[in-house]
Amino acid sequence: MAVQPEPGAVLNGRALSLPRPDYPDGARARGLAGLIVVKVTIDESGKVIGAKDMCQGPPYLSESAVGAAGKARFTPTKLHGQPVKVTGIIQYKFVKQFN
C-alpha cells in the first residue's frame, strides 16, 4: 500500500532527478501549451513505478509529461524508519514553441 503525502502534494522539489519533457513536434505544429499534472507512485527505493496524466491534457503534451515523469528519481520516503511507497503529483508547464 502506498503512503499518501498531504493532499495535492507536488513532488517536483523533492526529486533527485526530474527530467524535462520534450516539446513534441505535434504540439509545436498545433501551438499547444498548458499545465500537465501527472500522478506518480514511487517505490521504496525512490523509483517511479507508475505515472498517469490526471488532467486529461492534450495528447502530445500528456504523453511527453508522463514519459518524463517515469524517468524521475526521488529520495526514498521513510515511515517509522522503513522505506515505503508513496504517491504524489509532478507538474509540467508547457509553453508554446514555434519553429
C-alpha positions as CSV (number, residue, x, y, z in Angstrom):
1,M,0.0,0.0,0.0
2,A,1.3,3.4,-0.9
3,V,1.5,6.2,1.6
4,Q,-0.2,9.5,0.5
5,P,1.6,12.8,1.1
6,E,-0.5,15.7,2.0
7,P,-3.4,16.0,-0.4
8,G,-2.2,17.6,-3.6
9,A,1.5,17.3,-2.6
10,V,3.6,18.5,-5.5
11,L,6.8,16.4,-5.6
12,N,8.8,18.4,-8.1
13,G,11.0,19.9,-5.4
14,R,11.7,16.6,-3.8
15,A,13.2,14.9,-6.9
16,L,16.8,13.9,-7.1
17,S,16.4,13.8,-10.8
18,L,13.5,15.3,-12.7
19,P,13.9,15.0,-16.5
20,R,12.3,17.8,-18.6
21,P,9.7,16.5,-21.0
22,D,10.3,17.1,-24.7
23,Y,8.1,19.6,-26.5
24,P,6.8,17.3,-29.3
25,D,6.6,18.3,-32.9
26,G,2.9,17.6,-32.9
27,A,2.4,20.1,-30.1
28,R,4.6,22.7,-31.9
29,A,2.5,22.3,-35.1
30,R,-0.7,23.0,-33.1
31,G,0.7,25.7,-30.8
32,L,-0.2,23.7,-27.7
33,A,0.6,25.0,-24.2
34,G,-0.7,24.2,-20.7
35,L,-0.1,22.6,-17.3
36,I,0.1,18.8,-17.2
37,V,-0.4,17.2,-13.8
38,V,1.0,13.6,-13.5
39,K,0.2,11.4,-10.6
40,V,3.1,9.2,-9.7
41,T,3.7,6.2,-7.5
42,I,7.2,6.0,-6.1
43,D,8.6,2.7,-4.8
44,E,10.7,2.1,-1.6
45,S,13.9,2.8,-3.5
46,G,12.7,6.2,-4.9
47,K,12.0,4.9,-8.4
48,V,8.7,5.9,-10.2
49,I,6.8,2.7,-10.8
50,G,3.6,4.3,-12.1
51,A,2.7,7.6,-13.9
52,K,-0.7,8.8,-15.1
53,D,-2.0,12.1,-16.5
54,M,-4.6,13.4,-14.1
55,C,-5.9,16.3,-16.1
56,Q,-6.6,14.7,-19.5
57,G,-4.3,17.2,-21.2
58,P,-3.6,17.5,-24.9
59,P,-2.3,14.1,-26.0
60,Y,1.1,15.3,-27.3
61,L,1.9,17.1,-24.1
62,S,0.4,14.5,-21.8
63,E,2.4,11.6,-23.4
64,S,5.6,13.7,-23.1
65,A,5.0,14.6,-19.5
66,V,4.1,11.0,-18.4
67,G,7.2,9.7,-20.2
68,A,9.5,12.3,-18.4
69,A,7.8,11.6,-15.0
70,G,8.5,7.9,-15.4
71,K,12.2,8.7,-15.5
72,A,12.3,10.8,-12.3
73,R,14.1,9.6,-9.2
74,F,13.4,10.5,-5.6
75,T,15.0,10.1,-2.2
76,P,13.2,7.1,-0.6
77,T,10.4,8.1,1.8
78,K,10.6,6.5,5.2
79,L,7.8,5.9,7.7
80,H,9.0,4.8,11.2
81,G,12.4,4.3,9.7
82,Q,11.2,1.9,7.0
83,P,11.2,2.8,3.3
84,V,7.6,3.0,1.9
85,K,5.8,3.5,-1.4
86,V,4.3,7.0,-1.8
87,T,2.1,8.7,-4.3
88,G,2.0,12.4,-5.3
89,I,2.0,14.6,-8.3
90,I,4.5,16.2,-10.6
91,Q,3.6,19.3,-12.6
92,Y,4.9,20.2,-16.0
93,K,4.2,23.6,-17.6
94,F,4.5,23.7,-21.4
95,V,4.9,27.0,-23.1
96,K,4.0,27.4,-26.8
97,Q,7.0,27.0,-29.0
98,F,7.2,27.8,-32.7
99,N,9.5,26.7,-35.5
